[in-house]
Amino acid sequence: MNRARDASGVSTLFLLDEILHGTNSYDRRIGAEAIVRALARLGAIGLVTTHDLALTELPLTLGPVAVNMHFEDRLEGDTMTFDYRMRPGIVEHSNALALMRAVGLDV
């Protein structure tokens, strides 16, 4: 694959955090896929971080140039801990409901 390079020959690296945050989920998924597909077509390498599980479908349409990875956390009492180890695949649990319960929401 040809890597995207600037005039000096340096490869393009992208880091996108919560891509298209604030956009409705339907438009965000379509827009994020278009952005990541364009970057991949250019040969850029990078990371997209999101809490939007719909975006975990991107590797299905982008093929082997994209993979899902995740970090895990633990809620121990009132303390959330992270080991900061990247793991393959989609995260299998959510901490949001536990956090909502911790602040008194009846969810």
WOVEN-V498782 format. One line per field, one symbol per residue. phi: phi as a letter, one per 20 degrees, with the letter a starting at -180 (. if undefined). psi: psi as a letter, one per 30 degrees, with the letter a starting at -180 (. if undefined). A space follows every 10 residues. Layout:
phi: ???
psi: ???
This chain:
phi: .fefcegene fedccddlgl gnefffffff ffffffffff ffnfcrccda deffffegff eemfeccecb ddccddmdde ccdldfcfne gdbddfffff ffenfed
psi: kkkkkaffgk lkkkjjkhkh kfkleeeeee eeeeeeeeee efglkakkkl fjfffffefe ffaffklkll lllkjjbgkk lkfhkkklak kflkfeeeee efggki.
